[in-house]
Amino acid sequence: MKLYHWGRAPNPRRVRIYLAEKGIKVPMEDVGDGPTLAADYYKSYPMSTVPMLELDDGTQIGEAMAICRYFESEQPEPPLFGSSSRERGLVEMWERRAYELALTGVAEVLRNTNPAFKDRGLPVYDDVVPQVPDLAARGKWRFAKFLDLLDEQLSSNEFVAGANFSVADITSLCAIDFAKVIKERIPQDKKNVQRWHDSVSARPSASA
Ligand SMILES: N[C@@H](CCC(=O)N[C@@H](CS)C(=O)NCC(=O)O)C(=O)O
């Protein structure tokens, strides 16, 4: 098996942190080539995104959380998708919010304003997807909305989905760190987010 990733990108980082938390070692290949992915990779994987896990029988599993779920099923301990029904529901809910509001919000700003993504408004290879600069304001708003929600949630919870570290923390951390590329940082009044960010950034997995 092999995990295809890109050192500078936030979505593969979600999987790398997950694997580090689990103590799972997987052969990896960085398929970044400057501001894009390598042309050979685009040919071998039609969805043209990273991360992608290729199994020994050739099966390709894309989407960061799908890859994490594969490993969760192979090695359930420590549980990173929750242990009880309640916890699993909350982890799923917060992970999705972190992805849709924060990570996608930041990507919306970057991909629609940065010249490096000209005609690549969405991560696809063969199709021209023009940038829509008006989406930048909406992306910033989505990111800010997530920080509001998260600060409130972390006022009474140690981690994003409750008492235990989970994939919801992983996606939130990757999204907030990714926001550096659009010069958005944790505002000073978001003290709970800052406390949590300091703590999860200090985990060894954060540097994976
Ligand atoms: N929904 C996918 C998103 C994957 C994605 O957008 N990956 C970006 C890197 S963070 C990518 O492959 N970009 C390729 C490109 O920009 O050409 C997931 O959750 O894994």
The ligand as an SDF file (V2000), in Angstrom:
LIG
                    3D

 20 19  0  0  0  0  0  0  0  0999 V2000
  -12.1820   16.4530   -0.3870 N   0  0  0  0  0  0  0  0  0  0  0  0
  -10.7710   16.1060   -0.4890 C   0  0  0  0  0  0  0  0  0  0  0  0
  -10.0030   17.3370   -0.8540 C   0  0  0  0  0  0  0  0  0  0  0  0
   -8.6650   17.0220   -1.4560 C   0  0  0  0  0  0  0  0  0  0  0  0
   -7.9440   18.2590   -2.0000 C   0  0  0  0  0  0  0  0  0  0  0  0
   -8.5700   19.2610   -2.3830 O   0  0  0  0  0  0  0  0  0  0  0  0
   -6.6170   18.1850   -2.0140 N   0  0  0  0  0  0  0  0  0  0  0  0
   -5.8290   19.2610   -2.5610 C   0  0  0  0  0  0  0  0  0  0  0  0
   -4.6230   19.4950   -1.6710 C   0  0  0  0  0  0  0  0  0  0  0  0
   -5.1010   20.0550   -0.0590 S   0  0  0  0  0  0  0  0  0  0  0  0
   -5.3050   18.8720   -3.9310 C   0  0  0  0  0  0  0  0  0  0  0  0
   -5.1630   17.6910   -4.2090 O   0  0  0  0  0  0  0  0  0  0  0  0
   -5.0060   19.8370   -4.8050 N   0  0  0  0  0  0  0  0  0  0  0  0
   -4.4970   19.5220   -6.1020 C   0  0  0  0  0  0  0  0  0  0  0  0
   -4.3340   20.7460   -6.9580 C   0  0  0  0  0  0  0  0  0  0  0  0
   -4.4840   21.8470   -6.4410 O   0  0  0  0  0  0  0  0  0  0  0  0
   -4.0140   20.5580   -8.1230 O   0  0  0  0  0  0  0  0  0  0  0  0
  -10.2990   15.4770    0.8350 C   0  0  0  0  0  0  0  0  0  0  0  0
  -11.0040   15.6300    1.8390 O   0  0  0  0  0  0  0  0  0  0  0  0
   -9.2610   14.8010    0.8560 O   0  0  0  0  0  0  0  0  0  0  0  0
  1  2  1  0
  2  3  1  0
  2 18  1  0
  3  4  1  0
  4  5  1  0
  5  6  2  0
  5  7  1  0
  7  8  1  0
  8  9  1  0
  8 11  1  0
  9 10  1  0
 11 12  2  0
 11 13  1  0
 13 14  1  0
 14 15  1  0
 15 16  2  0
 15 17  1  0
 18 19  2  0
 18 20  1  0
M  END
$$$$
